[in-house]
Amino acid sequence: MAYQRDALPGFAGIPTFFRAPRAEFDQLESGVVAVMGAPHDSTLGSRQGTRYGPRGIREGSLETIAYIEAGPEKFVTHIASGTRMSLAPGAPLVDVGDLPVYPNDLDRTRESLRRGSCLAATSGALPVMFGGDHYVTFPLFQGVSEGLAARGVKRLGYIQFDNHLDLSDDNRIWGKHYHGSQARRISELPIVDAHNMVWVGASGYTPREQVDWLRRSGGTLWTPTDIHREGITHVVNRAIEIASHGTDGVYVSLDIDVVNGGASPGTGSVVTDGLSPQELIQAMGMLAASGVVRALDVTEVAPPLDPSERTIRIAASAVLEFLSPKIYLREPHVVERLRSAKETERAPA
Ligand SMILES: [Mn+2]
């Protein structure tokens, strides 16, 4: 008797991201989205737990796919727009698993992350990478930029969604390589010009040296107060313009602590100011639509600090919104009327 496979609920099954097939690096090719984890957190200056980030974000993605797969037909309607969509058959999404990390050997870990992201970018795949503490962004950016350089990319912009600048040069405790310095280390790479570096959502207090550097170098910053005054749509449009001006693409780094700590407490630094989850989702949708993003990472998600699982679900939703144009087929001609029954009754015939 043959074993009959069936849809599984979100809490069951092997947790690849969004149930994507597992793939090896040599199977990657242009047009594919390559999800990978970087479970490194020994350069974390705050509360521990981001080594569980990749596994957490993968788990946070499963309820959505289970919900779709268990339905009578694999169509979904995007309620806000009324657009009917279906899961793209053979959606170009694969999970290459986690890159090797060596918790007691930063040089070796850095080399592993650089190598993995470089292989993905060289193949033409779109790397979507889960940290890890925010330091992982330095080797991941390095690898991606080397891979893209081999494909003709000469300049790369950088957008960091983060409550912090991460522009430390040399910290008395953590030195030059930790989760508060990766943006500074990235700024030193020849492929990026600080005029194409943008920070979205930083607030609170920071050593003056970091703000001075930002001002001196020509980088751009929007605080949460700016964003709430100017609107997330305006800010993200400008961020995309600035980061892509004169470049061949943009690397986007999302530190989940950009979201208000009341909404996403599963991270080392819980902050009192920040974006709402809705603003983050909106920003990710705009980044996807812009077509300029060449790599995305999501860092600082620490599942053990949030037993409610809000944080992993917000992080997974952000990634799924970013990937939405690739994983769903839209049927724009089938825009369903989703007005409430009450409103329909009132509408003239
Ligand atoms: Mn950060």
Boltz pocket constraint, residues with backbone or C-beta under 6 A from the ligand:
constraints:
  - pocket:
      binder: B
      contacts: [[A, 134], [A, 162], [A, 163], [A, 164], [A, 166], [A, 179], [A, 255], [A, 300]]
      max_distance: 6.0
